[in-house]
Amino acid sequence: MHTDLLIEPPEPQEIKAARLELGLSQNQCSILAGLSGRNIWALYEKGDKKPSKQTWTIFLLASCKHPIYCLQL
């Protein structure tokens, strides 16, 4: 069993690249990551705020971009 579920969030430009690769809006990414404010994702991309490991991991799981696991919704 692999115990490294949580993923360290990347740099802002990589957060934006991940969103663009998925073809999602910042609002859609906020929803996918379980964030209550839709403008929070914009703060991540600008580097004004950094997502927690938990938030980034939820986003990766929900978008099937986690290196080990994928949530099938």
N, C-alpha and C positions, 0 to 999 in steps of 0.2 A: 504494500500500500504506500502510495506516495504522499508525503506530508507537507510538501511545499505548495500549498494551495494559493497563498497570498503572493501577489506579484507587486514589486516596487513600481510605482508610477514613473513613466518616462518624462523626458523634457517636453515643454509645451509644443514645440514643432512636431514631435512624434504623436502627441495627443491629437493634434489637428489632422495629421496625415492618416491616423487610424480612422477618424471620422469620415474624411474624404474618401478613403478607400471603400468604406461601407456605403457611401452615398447617402449619408444621413445629415440632417440639420443639427445644429447645436441643441435645440430643444428636444429632438428625438433622442440624442445621446444622453441628455439629462434624465429623460424618462427611463431609458434603458438601464441607466446606472442607479435608478431609484432615488434621484435627487428631487427635492421639492421645488427648488427655484430653477426656472429654465435658463436664467442668465449665468448660472454657476459654470456651465461648460465653457462659456466664452471667457470667463476668468481663468480657467485652466489653460486654455489655448494662448492667452496673453501672458501667462506666467504670473498673474497677480494672486493666484491661489493654486495650491497643489492638492490633487485628490489624495485621499487616504489610501493605504494599501487595500482596505476593504472595498472602497468605492471603485477603485480601478479594477479590482478582481471581479466584482459584480458585473461591471461593464464588459470585461473580457469574456466572462462566462456566458452572459446573455447574448453577446454578439458572436459566439463560437470562435473567438480569437485567443482564448486561453491556450497555452502551449500543451496542456494535458487533458483538460476537461471541456465539455460543451453542454450547456443546458438546452434541451430541446423543448421549446415552448409550444 
